[in-house]
Amino acid sequence: MSRYIKGNALVLRSRPLGEADRLITFLSWDWGKLTAVARGARKIKSKLASGVDLFIYGSYQFYRGRGLAIVTGVEVKEHFVNLRQDPYLYTYGLYLAELTDRLIPESGLCPEVCNLLLQGWELLPEAADLLVLIRAFELKLLQAAGYSPHFGGCLHCGAPRAALFSVSQGGLLCPDCAGKQGVAKGFTLQPGTVALAKTLLKLSLKQVQVIRSRPRQEQELARIIETFLQYHLQIGEINSLRYLKSLPAPR
Ligand SMILES: [Zn+2]
């Protein structure tokens, strides 16, 4: 079997290594998450330099020996210049990458997640409501990773008028079932928030970009998604998210 492999990938993370190299975490359509070294990529004349930064979508060649894979060639398909030029968009794009990196394990194929992240980076500059796009991305990423929270009525009896979101149970409960289950703690959601979550899960990321939400509904959804992520996936603190919270709300 050839040790040279070639395929499309997205750069999730890129950090300096040693004197002149870069260590890169790729998300690839054919091999899932892949960590590789780009030797000499920090030298000015390196042919790899332009293809191993965060947000690059490209076709890569790797050599897979016994140690870490080595990047041997790259053909850049998209640089996402818009994300690089705007500090807000850069940080949101970074958040999508960091969240994907935390949620997706090293092994296992994830073409659906590759498509989602690529589309997320493409749509960020043109979204009518950036925060709605981010919430939709989070919900779809959770769904693709097999952890989707349940918003379709009460988890136990299916009653449509369920408004208490139990993070530990991963979905909505009606007052009767919450009482029977002894669930005292949870987030009481506005009907509009439940409707927003269901809409974001149903529509494609591209369709979602025209939606605008009421701030309170978006904030409720943001809170339960973040609590859900920490409770079920223990993803720890995400630097870009902490930074985004310190900024004023986007346009
Ligand atoms: Zn119920």
Boltz pocket constraint, residues with backbone or C-beta under 6 A from the ligand:
constraints:
  - pocket:
      binder: B
      contacts: [[A, 154], [A, 155], [A, 156], [A, 157], [A, 158], [A, 159], [A, 173], [A, 174], [A, 175], [A, 176], [A, 177], [A, 178]]
      max_distance: 6.0
